[in-house]
């Protein structure tokens, strides 16, 4: 009996370890009808996150805007002065899905460094994407910036784990 219980516990440990190690399915393109629903859920919305806080100094900030496609903006500031500021924009984005995770990929992106010295298309951004969970649940939506090759300069890689971004209302 004791040996049987040890075998059951051992088997459960292996199954749980395999599940925790990411035996999830690979990312696949979202069907067009689902991609349209996701785009509609994100259209004209803006999400912001600051570390350690919006009024703290120094702070890093990331903004995701879905007004004309996809924009990812990042800034490092000390007090009231921005020190580093970057943005990546794309009028279109491609949507993939694996289980509950949705991944957005920039299509023909443009990058721009605003501060300290302006430059256009000066960041190699291949492989960079945005992951989303709970896209249809406004109270639970979470984001993650994916930079598998570590190409994004500081302050971009601020939120590499699942983070709740605050949604801002934008007034014209």
C-alpha positions as CSV (number, residue, x, y, z in Angstrom):
1,X,0.0,0.0,0.0
2,X,2.8,2.4,0.9
3,X,4.7,1.7,-2.3
4,X,1.5,2.2,-4.3
5,X,0.9,5.6,-2.6
6,X,4.5,6.6,-3.4
7,X,4.0,5.6,-7.0
8,X,0.8,7.7,-7.2
9,X,2.5,10.7,-5.6
10,X,5.5,10.3,-7.9
11,X,3.3,10.1,-11.0
12,X,1.3,13.2,-9.9
13,X,4.5,15.1,-9.4
14,X,5.7,14.3,-12.9
15,X,2.4,15.3,-14.5
16,X,2.3,18.6,-12.5
17,X,6.0,19.3,-13.4
18,X,5.3,18.7,-17.1
19,X,2.3,21.0,-17.0
20,X,4.3,23.7,-15.2
21,X,7.1,23.4,-17.8
22,X,4.9,24.7,-20.6
23,X,3.6,21.7,-22.4
24,X,1.2,24.2,-24.1
25,X,0.4,24.2,-27.7
26,X,2.4,26.3,-30.1
27,X,1.1,29.7,-31.3
28,X,-1.0,29.6,-34.4
29,X,-2.6,32.4,-36.4
30,X,-6.0,33.3,-34.9
31,X,-8.9,32.6,-37.3
32,X,-10.0,35.8,-39.0
33,X,-13.3,36.0,-37.2
34,X,-11.6,35.7,-33.8
35,X,-8.9,38.2,-34.9
36,X,-11.6,40.7,-35.8
37,X,-13.2,40.3,-32.4
38,X,-9.9,40.9,-30.7
39,X,-9.1,44.0,-32.8
40,X,-12.6,45.3,-32.0
41,X,-12.1,44.7,-28.3
42,X,-8.8,46.7,-28.3
43,X,-9.7,49.4,-30.8
44,X,-9.4,53.0,-29.5
45,X,-8.0,51.9,-26.1
46,X,-4.9,52.9,-24.3
47,X,-3.2,51.0,-21.4
48,X,-0.5,52.4,-19.2
49,X,1.9,51.0,-16.6
50,X,4.6,52.8,-14.5
51,X,7.3,51.3,-12.3
52,X,7.3,52.0,-9.4
53,X,4.5,54.5,-9.9
54,X,3.3,57.4,-12.2
55,X,4.4,60.0,-9.7
56,X,7.6,58.3,-8.5
57,X,11.1,59.3,-9.4
58,X,12.9,57.8,-11.1
59,X,10.3,55.8,-13.0
60,X,9.9,53.7,-16.1
61,X,6.7,53.8,-18.1
62,X,5.1,51.8,-20.9
63,X,2.0,52.7,-22.9
64,X,0.1,50.5,-25.3
65,X,-2.2,52.3,-27.7
66,X,-4.7,50.8,-30.1
67,X,-5.9,53.9,-31.9
68,X,-4.4,53.4,-35.4
69,X,-3.0,49.9,-35.2
70,X,-0.6,49.2,-32.4
71,X,1.8,51.6,-30.6
72,X,4.3,50.6,-27.8
73,X,5.9,53.6,-26.1
74,X,8.4,53.6,-23.3
75,X,10.0,56.3,-21.2
76,X,12.5,56.6,-18.3
77,X,12.1,59.8,-16.3
78,X,13.7,61.4,-13.4
79,X,11.5,63.9,-11.6
80,X,9.6,65.9,-14.3
81,X,12.3,65.3,-17.0
82,X,12.3,62.4,-19.5
83,X,15.7,61.0,-20.0
84,X,15.1,58.2,-22.5
85,X,12.0,57.9,-24.7
86,X,11.2,55.4,-27.5
87,X,8.2,54.2,-29.5
88,X,7.3,51.4,-31.9
89,X,4.3,51.9,-34.2
90,X,2.6,49.7,-36.7
91,X,-0.7,50.5,-38.5
92,X,-1.4,46.7,-38.7
93,X,-0.6,43.8,-36.4
94,X,-0.9,40.0,-36.8
95,X,-2.7,38.0,-34.1
96,X,-1.7,34.5,-32.9
97,X,-3.1,32.4,-30.1
98,X,-2.0,29.5,-27.9
99,X,-4.5,28.5,-25.2
100,X,-5.5,31.6,-23.2
101,X,-2.6,33.7,-24.5
102,X,-3.0,36.0,-27.4
103,X,0.2,37.4,-29.1
104,X,0.3,40.5,-31.2
105,X,3.0,40.9,-33.8
106,X,3.9,44.3,-35.4
107,X,3.5,44.3,-39.2
108,X,5.9,46.6,-41.0
109,X,6.8,48.5,-37.7
110,X,8.5,51.8,-37.4
111,X,10.7,52.6,-34.4
112,X,11.7,56.0,-33.2
113,X,14.0,57.2,-30.4
114,X,12.7,60.6,-29.2
115,X,15.2,61.2,-26.4
116,X,18.1,61.7,-25.7
117,X,19.0,62.0,-29.4
118,X,16.3,61.5,-32.0
119,X,16.6,58.8,-34.6
120,X,14.1,56.8,-36.8
121,X,14.1,53.0,-37.3
122,X,17.1,52.7,-35.1
123,X,16.0,49.7,-32.9
124,X,16.1,46.2,-34.4
125,X,12.6,44.9,-33.3
126,X,12.3,41.6,-35.1
127,X,10.8,39.0,-32.7
128,X,9.2,41.7,-30.4
129,X,5.5,41.1,-29.6
130,X,2.9,41.9,-27.0
131,X,1.1,39.1,-25.2
132,X,-2.4,39.5,-23.8
133,X,-4.6,37.5,-21.5
134,X,-8.3,38.0,-20.7
135,X,-8.7,40.4,-23.6
136,X,-12.5,40.3,-23.3
137,X,-12.6,40.9,-19.5
138,X,-12.0,44.6,-19.0
139,X,-11.3,44.1,-15.3
140,X,-8.7,41.3,-15.7
141,X,-6.9,42.2,-19.0
142,X,-3.1,41.6,-18.6
143,X,-0.1,42.3,-20.9
144,X,3.5,41.2,-21.3
145,X,6.2,42.6,-23.6
146,X,8.1,39.8,-25.3
147,X,11.6,40.6,-26.4
148,X,13.2,37.1,-26.8
149,X,16.5,38.4,-28.2
150,X,16.9,41.3,-25.8
151,X,16.9,43.9,-28.6
152,X,14.8,46.6,-27.0
153,X,16.9,49.3,-25.2
154,X,16.0,50.5,-21.7
155,X,13.4,51.4,-20.6
156,X,11.4,49.0,-22.9
157,X,11.9,45.7,-21.1
158,X,10.0,47.0,-18.1
159,X,7.2,44.5,-18.0
160,X,8.4,41.0,-19.1
161,X,6.0,39.2,-16.9
162,X,2.2,39.4,-16.8
163,X,1.2,42.8,-15.7
164,X,-2.2,44.6,-15.3
165,X,-1.9,47.9,-17.2
166,X,-4.3,50.7,-16.2
167,X,-6.6,51.7,-18.9
168,X,-6.8,55.5,-19.6
169,X,-9.6,57.4,-21.0
170,X,-8.5,59.6,-23.8
171,X,-10.3,62.8,-24.5
172,X,-10.1,64.7,-27.8
